Amino acid sequence: MNQYCIVYLINLIFQKADGNLGTICNEIEELENDLEFVSIRIPKVFNLGIFMLDLTEYLDRIKINIEKYIKELKDCIFLPIFSKSNNLFLVLQLKLGEILNANRILVEKIEDSLSIGAEAIEDYIKLKLFLESDILNSDLESIKEGVQLCQQITSYIENFYIIYNKEVLETYYISKSWIQRLSQVKMDAQVQLEASRPRLINELKQKNEEKLKQLERTKIEIGNFANYYDTNHASHYCEKAKEIMGILEGLSEYGTKCNVYEEMLVSKKTDFSAIEIVREQFNKFYLLWEFISDKWQIVSL
């Protein structure tokens, strides 16, 4: 039993040092070494020439006393240390279960985030951002630390041959594969991103062409406004202007979003500046017919 490991565990798990516990565990270790020395390295019989000195009974009594003392010290550890209802091993097993459960939830969360696929551009970006995020690296590091701590706790408990809670024990052995499992899922997600990228770039280009064609059709409708002059149809012209302005605003929003997508896909950005030029030019018609419809008609009444 490594007393430094014990002190480390107590500090880390319970945020307090327990020097007495470290001393007891160190004493147990030394006594177990003494017991081994007495049992193996000290001869039971000494040849003193004409005399034979038989130490068997004496050594047996020493071994019995050492074993008794070791048992008493181990029993001390099983006494309530932190509360009247819990001993150290119960507390450690509960803590082990808490760490395993927290890590299991985190592992499942990461697996879900890495398994969203990349069929749609939105999923591609979400997956890419998650793979590159500090959050993922932090969570993976947290899981690694949790696995290492669980190994230390189980090693500590096993030194005293404590029977585990079956469910906790099963989860502990499963937890040993969590890091490797997540590494594989992460690798699969990265492969999926690379495989989806060419297709998504092509789909985005096709959609961009459709949007730019829509802009050309809208420009034709805008051209008709040069022939609108009948104030009796002001309300109709105003509604038409609002409809066109809505289309232009939608195209503008799409262009901004598309450029972000292209940046994430590491693809050449499409030039959507024509949308803003058309919208700025059309704005005078929009404001004119809005004013005539809302103000002039009221005045005329």
N, C-alpha and C positions, 0 to 999 in steps of 0.2 A: 504494500500500500504506500503510495507516494504522498507524503504529508503536504507537499507543495500543491499537489493536485487537489487535495481536500480543501485546503485554505482557499485556493482559486475558486472551486465550486461554491463554497459557502459565500464568498464575496460576491461572485457573479449572480448566483441564484437568489440569495436572500439579502444581498446588499449589506452584509455584516460579516465581520471576521469572528471566528470562534476558535480562539487559541487552544482551549481545553480539548476540543475535538481533535485538532491536529496533533496534540501531545499524546492523546489516547491511541490514535491510529499509529503513530510513530512507535509508541511503546509496544503495541501488538506486533508490529513488524520486527522489532528487535527481539522480542520474546520468541517469535516463530523461528528466527535465525538461531537463537540460543538452543531451542528445542532440537533443531536439526543438528547442531554441533554436538549436543549431548548424546543424541541417538546414534550418530554415525561416526564421529571423529574421536570420541573418548573410548578407549578400550574398556571392556567390562572386567578384564583380568590383567593384573600386572605381575610380571615375573621378577621377584626380588631375590633371586638366587635360591637359597634354601627355603624361602617363603613364597607363597602365591597369595596375592591380594585380590580378592574377589569383590568388585565394586557393583555388581549387578543390582543388588537390593538398593544400594545407595543411589545409583543412577536412576533406577525406576522411581524412587521417591522424588528425586529432583524433577524427572519428567512429569510425574503426576502433579507436582506443585506448579510447574510452568504451565501445563495444560489447564489447570484450574484457574490460574491467574489470567491466562488468555481468555478463557470463557467469561470470567467476571468482567474483564474489560469490554469484551464484545457485548455482554449484557448491558453494560452502562450505556453503550451507544443506542441500544434499543429502548432505553428509558425515555420518557417524554423530554424532549430538549427544547422545542419551540413553543409548545402549548401543552395543556393537560390531556389533550385527546390525540395528539399526533407525535410520532417519533420521527427521527430523521429520515428513515427509509420510506415511510409512508409519504412524508413531505416530498422527498425526491421523486417517488413514483408519480405523485400527483403533478409535480412540475414537469416531469418527463412527458406525461400525457398531454399537458397543456402545450408544451413546445411542439410536440408531434402534430397535434390537432391544428395549431396555428400554421405550421409549415404545410400541412396537407391542404388546408384552405387556400394558402398562397400558391401552392403548386397547381391546384385546379384552376385558379384564377388566371395564372400565366398561360396554362395550356389552352384555356378558352380564348384568350386574347391572341394566341399564336395560331389558332385553328379557324379563324374567320374566313380564310381563303382570300383569293384576289381576283374573283370573277368580275367584279365591278370596280371601277376606278376609285370609288370612295373607300371600298374595303382595302384596295391596294395601298392607298395612302395611309389609312388607319394602321395597317399592319406594318408598313415601312416605318412610320413614326414610332410605333411601339418598339420595334426591333432596335431602333437607334436611340431610344430614350434612356436617360439616366435611371428612370424608375425601374426598368427591367434589370439593369445591372445591379442596382441596389437590392432589389428583391432576390435576385439569384445569390448575391453575397450573403444576404440575411438567411437564406435557406441553408447555404453551406455552413455558416456559423452555427445554425440550429442543429444540423446533423452532427457536427463535431462535438457540440455540447452534449447532445444525447448519447454519443459514444462514450464521453467521459462519465456521464451519470451512470450508464449501464455497466461500465467497467468497474466503477466504484461499488455499485450494488452487488455485482457478481462476485466480488472479492469476499463477500459475506454469505454467498450462496442463498440469496433471498429469492423467494418465488415471486415471479412477476404476475401482474394482471395479464391474463391471456390476450385480451384485445390490444393492450398497450404494447405487449411484446410483438404481436403480429405486425402492428403498424410500424414499430421500430425497424424490423427487418425489411419491410417494404420501403421505408424511408431511405435505406442505403442506396436504392436505385433512382431516387428522385432527381439528383443532379444529372446523371447520365441520361435519364429519360427526357428531361427538359432540354438538354443539349441536342438531342436528336430531333425533338419537336422544333426547336429553334432553327436547326439546320434545314429541316423540311420546309419551314416557312420561308427561309431565304431562297431556297431553290424554287419554290412556288412563285415568289416575286419575280425572279429572273425569267421564269418561263412565261409569265403573264405579261411582262412589259411590252414586247413587240406587238402583241395583239391589242393591248390597250392603247398604245400609241396610234396604231392604224385606225381603231374605232374613233379615237378622239379627232383625228384628221378628217374623217368622213363627216363627223358631226359639225366640225368647224366649217367645212364647205357648205353644209346645209344652212348654217346660221348666216354665213356671208351671202348666200343666195337669197335668204329671207330679207337681208338688208337691202339687196338690189330691188326686190319686189316692193319693199316699203318706200324706197326712194321714188318709185314710179307713182305711188299713191300721194306722196308728198308733192310731187310735181303738179298734181291737180289743184293744189291749194292756190296756185297763182291765178286760177280762173274763178275762184270763189269771191263773190262780191255782194251777193244779195243778202242784205241784213235780215230779211224775213226768214232766212234759213240759218240764222246765226246759231241757234241751239243745236241743229244737226251738225253744222261745221265744227262746233265746239266739242261735241261728243266724238266726232271722228278724229279730231286733233288729240283728244285725251287717249283714244284707243291707240293711235300711232305713237304717241309719247310713251305709253305703257310698253309697247313693243320695243322701242328704242332703249328704254331703261332696262328691260329684260335682257336684250342683246348685250348691253353694256355690262350688266352683272355677270352674264355668262362669260364674256371676254376676260373679265378680271379673274373669275374662278378658273377658267380654262388655262390661263397663263400659270396659275399656281399648280394645276395638275401637270402641265408640261414641265415645269421646274422639278416637280417630284419624280417625274418619269425620265428626267435628264434628256428631254427632247427640245428641239428648237422651238422657240416661242412664236406663236402666230401673231401677226400684226392686226390688231382690232382697232387701230386709231381712227379708221374711217367711220366707225360707229359714233364716236364722240363728235367728229366733224359734222356729220349729218344731224345729230341731235342738237348741236349748237345752232346750226342753220335753221332747223325746223322750229326752234323755240320761239322765234318771232311770230310765226303763224299761230302757234299754240297760245301765246300770251294775247295776241290780237283778238282771236275769236273767243277766248275766255273772257276778256274784258267786254267785248261787244255783247256777248250772251248774258253776262252777269250784271253789267252796269248800264249799258246803253238801253237795253230793253226796259229796264226798270225806270230810267229817266223818261223814256218815250211814253210810258204809261201815265 
